[in-house]
């Protein structure tokens, strides 16, 4: 498996972020070809860290090749372009982590 993790900091406008994220961004992620799962988890607490994450999202694919192919697909490009709209509600871009 290959997973793309996205860590979002506390939004400057939580209602606006949540509305766009769950109403537009998650449905775009779910349209990625060959995606195995999309999980969005609200952060309840953090220990031993100065970060203040708000949301951790996991997109799961069969392998790294499929992950890359999906992100390069038209659906992946649409998803990536939508991040610009999310930036209206965020103080900085989200951290992106790829794991196996």
C-alpha positions in Angstrom: 0.0 0.0 0.0 1.0 3.6 -0.5 -0.6 6.4 1.5 -0.7 10.1 1.1 -1.1 11.9 4.4 -2.1 15.6 4.5 -1.8 17.5 7.7 -3.8 20.8 7.9 -3.0 23.4 10.5 -5.8 25.2 12.4 -7.8 27.1 9.8 -8.4 30.8 10.1 -12.0 30.2 9.3 -13.1 26.8 10.5 -16.7 27.0 9.2 -15.5 28.0 5.7 -12.8 25.4 5.7 -15.1 22.6 6.9 -17.8 23.6 4.4 -15.4 23.6 1.4 -13.4 20.6 2.6 -16.2 18.2 3.2 -18.6 19.6 0.5 -16.1 19.9 -2.3 -12.6 18.6 -1.6 -13.4 15.2 -0.2 -15.8 14.4 -3.0 -13.0 15.3 -5.5 -10.6 13.0 -3.7 -13.2 10.2 -3.8 -13.3 10.5 -7.6 -9.6 9.6 -8.0 -9.2 6.5 -10.1 -8.2 3.4 -8.2 -8.3 5.0 -4.8 -8.7 2.5 -2.0 -9.9 4.8 0.7 -10.2 8.4 1.9 -10.1 9.1 5.6 -10.3 12.5 7.3 -9.6 12.6 11.0 -10.0 15.7 13.1 -7.1 16.1 15.6 -8.2 15.9 19.2 -4.8 16.4 20.8 -1.1 16.4 20.2 1.7 15.4 22.6 5.4 16.3 22.5 5.0 18.6 19.6 4.6 22.3 19.0 2.4 21.8 15.9 -1.3 22.5 16.2 -2.9 20.3 13.5 -6.6 20.5 12.8 -7.1 17.6 10.3 -5.1 14.6 9.2 -6.3 13.1 5.9 -5.2 9.8 4.4 -5.6 8.7 0.8 -4.7 5.1 0.2 -3.6 3.5 -3.0 -2.4 0.0 -4.0 1.2 1.2 -4.5 3.3 4.3 -5.1 3.0 4.0 -8.9 -0.8 4.1 -8.7 -0.6 7.0 -6.2 1.5 9.0 -8.7 -0.6 8.0 -11.7 -3.8 9.1 -9.8 -2.4 12.5 -8.9 -1.3 13.0 -12.5 -4.8 12.1 -13.8 -7.3 14.8 -14.7 -9.1 14.0 -11.4 -5.9 14.4 -9.5 -5.1 17.7 -11.2 -8.6 19.0 -10.3 -8.0 17.9 -6.7 -4.6 19.6 -6.6 -6.1 22.8 -8.1 -8.8 22.9 -5.4 -6.1 23.2 -2.7 -5.7 26.8 -3.9 -9.4 27.4 -2.8 -8.7 25.8 0.6 -5.8 28.2 1.1 -8.3 31.0 1.6 -9.1 29.4 5.0 -5.5 28.3 6.0 -2.5 30.2 7.4 -0.1 28.0 5.4 -0.1 25.1 3.0 -0.7 21.7 4.5 2.1 19.2 5.1 2.1 16.3 2.6 3.7 13.0 3.7 3.9 9.9 1.5 4.3 6.5 3.3 4.0 2.8 2.5 
